[in-house]
Amino acid sequence: MRNTEVLPLYARLSSSEQQRIFKSHSGRRIVLSTNVAETSLTVPGIRYVIDPGLARISRYSVRSKVQQLPIEKISQASANQRAGRCGRVADGICIRLYDEADFNNRAEFTDPEIFRTNLASVILQMANLKLGAVEKFPLLKCQTSA
């Protein structure tokens, strides 16, 4: 297609490569993006979003003891956020590649990252920095069983 530009957008792209999506272009522009664009930026002129309903979501596997990036169904909140990417400056259309019943059966929100991550390295770093007892750290409210 003449005068059509296809640009990728993902977190590991260099800053200059990411900035290409903000440069003016006279024709049609297609941005292929990971979920980095869900919340972190607004690309002007996006009129259509195609949402497959999936994302790589970071989770700690207790069984294998490693952080993983499995492909999972996104939450309703993430789907609504994706839909909000189009129509920022003019009316837009979001095409979901899954049906309404599937959408309604999804979790309302994505689990907070603190629940999906192994905090062992954070605790070790806090100990190394001599920040005191972890359970008394003001940003973490630890619960102990009685």
MOGI-V672385 format. One record per residue. N is the residue number from 1. RES is the residue in three letters. SS is DSSP state (h for helix, s for strand, l for the rest). PHI is phi in degrees with one decimal (* if undefined). PSI is psi in radians with two decimals (none if undefined). Layout:
BEGIN
n=(N	N)
res=(RES	RES)
ss=(SS	SS)
phi=(PHI	PHI)
psi=(PSI	PSI)
END
This chain:
BEGIN
n=(1	2	3	4	5	6	7	8	9	10	11	12	13	14	15	16	17	18	19	20	21	22	23	24	25	26	27	28	29	30	31	32	33	34	35	36	37	38	39	40	41	42	43	44	45	46	47	48	49	50	51	52	53	54	55	56	57	58	59	60	61	62	63	64	65	66	67	68	69	70	71	72	73	74	75	76	77	78	79	80	81	82	83	84	85	86	87	88	89	90	91	92	93	94	95	96	97	98	99	100	101	102	103	104	105	106	107	108	109	110	111	112	113	114	115	116	117	118	119	120	121	122	123	124	125	126	127	128	129	130	131	132	133	134	135	136	137	138	139	140	141	142	143	144	145	146)
res=(MET	ARG	ASN	THR	GLU	VAL	LEU	PRO	LEU	TYR	ALA	ARG	LEU	SER	SER	SER	GLU	GLN	GLN	ARG	ILE	PHE	LYS	SER	HIS	SER	GLY	ARG	ARG	ILE	VAL	LEU	SER	THR	ASN	VAL	ALA	GLU	THR	SER	LEU	THR	VAL	PRO	GLY	ILE	ARG	TYR	VAL	ILE	ASP	PRO	GLY	LEU	ALA	ARG	ILE	SER	ARG	TYR	SER	VAL	ARG	SER	LYS	VAL	GLN	GLN	LEU	PRO	ILE	GLU	LYS	ILE	SER	GLN	ALA	SER	ALA	ASN	GLN	ARG	ALA	GLY	ARG	CYS	GLY	ARG	VAL	ALA	ASP	GLY	ILE	CYS	ILE	ARG	LEU	TYR	ASP	GLU	ALA	ASP	PHE	ASN	ASN	ARG	ALA	GLU	PHE	THR	ASP	PRO	GLU	ILE	PHE	ARG	THR	ASN	LEU	ALA	SER	VAL	ILE	LEU	GLN	MET	ALA	ASN	LEU	LYS	LEU	GLY	ALA	VAL	GLU	LYS	PHE	PRO	LEU	LEU	LYS	CYS	GLN	THR	SER	ALA)
ss=(l	l	l	s	s	s	s	s	s	l	l	l	l	l	h	h	h	h	h	h	h	h	l	l	l	l	l	s	s	s	s	s	s	l	l	h	h	h	h	l	l	l	l	l	l	l	l	s	s	s	s	l	l	s	s	s	s	s	s	s	s	l	l	l	l	s	s	s	s	s	s	s	s	l	l	h	h	h	h	h	h	h	h	l	l	l	l	l	l	l	l	l	s	s	s	s	l	l	l	h	h	h	h	h	h	l	l	l	l	l	l	l	h	h	h	l	l	l	l	h	h	h	h	h	h	h	h	h	l	l	l	l	l	h	h	h	l	l	l	l	l	l	l	l	l	l)
phi=(*	-68.8	63.1	-112.7	-115.6	-110.4	-124.2	-84.3	-146.0	-152.4	-59.9	-83.7	-67.2	-63.7	-58.4	-64.8	-68.2	-65.0	-67.9	-58.4	-69.1	-92.9	-76.1	-67.0	-149.5	-82.1	-104.1	-82.6	-125.9	-114.7	-108.3	-96.6	-130.4	-84.2	-70.8	-59.8	-82.9	-58.6	-127.4	-87.2	-158.9	-119.7	-95.3	-65.4	85.6	-73.4	-109.0	-131.7	-127.6	-109.0	-107.8	-75.7	83.6	-127.1	-157.9	-84.2	-118.4	-65.7	-142.7	-88.1	-96.4	-63.6	-65.0	-93.9	59.2	-137.9	-78.0	-126.2	-124.8	-71.2	-84.4	-133.4	-67.8	-80.0	-78.2	-60.7	-62.4	-66.0	-62.8	-66.8	-63.7	-61.9	-61.0	-71.8	-70.4	-96.3	77.5	-69.6	-110.1	-151.5	-55.1	-136.8	-131.2	-110.8	-107.8	-92.2	-91.0	-151.5	-87.2	-63.0	-63.2	-61.3	-57.0	-66.7	-88.2	-79.4	-58.9	-66.1	-133.1	-74.3	-56.3	-58.7	-58.9	-61.6	-85.7	-106.2	-125.6	-79.8	-92.7	-57.4	-66.4	-65.6	-64.7	-63.8	-64.8	-62.8	-65.1	-61.7	-84.3	55.4	-86.7	94.7	-64.4	-58.2	-66.9	-104.0	-65.9	-63.8	-89.8	-115.6	-108.3	-91.6	-109.9	-113.9	-83.2	-90.2)
psi=(2.16	2.52	0.45	2.29	2.27	2.12	2.36	2.73	1.94	2.84	-0.62	0.00	2.58	2.78	-0.74	-0.64	-0.69	-0.62	-0.31	-0.55	-0.29	-0.19	2.51	2.63	2.35	-0.35	-2.69	2.45	2.29	2.14	2.06	2.02	2.59	-3.09	0.08	-0.55	-0.10	-0.79	-0.31	-0.31	2.83	2.13	2.09	2.54	0.06	2.10	-0.45	2.45	2.29	2.03	1.93	-0.22	0.21	2.74	2.72	2.07	2.17	2.21	2.50	2.27	1.98	-0.66	-0.85	-0.15	0.66	2.70	2.33	2.89	1.19	2.67	2.17	2.83	2.42	2.82	2.96	-0.71	-0.73	-0.69	-0.74	-0.63	-0.74	-0.76	-0.57	-0.17	-0.47	2.72	0.39	-0.68	-0.33	2.95	2.50	2.97	2.32	2.20	1.98	2.32	0.60	2.76	2.99	-0.65	-0.72	-0.81	-0.83	-0.43	-0.07	2.78	2.55	-0.72	2.73	2.45	2.42	2.51	-0.56	-0.45	-0.22	0.12	2.55	2.14	0.13	-0.78	-0.60	-0.77	-0.74	-0.72	-0.68	-0.72	-0.75	-0.63	0.00	0.88	0.04	-2.99	2.29	-0.74	-0.22	0.01	2.27	-0.39	-0.22	2.28	1.80	2.47	2.36	2.56	2.48	none)
END
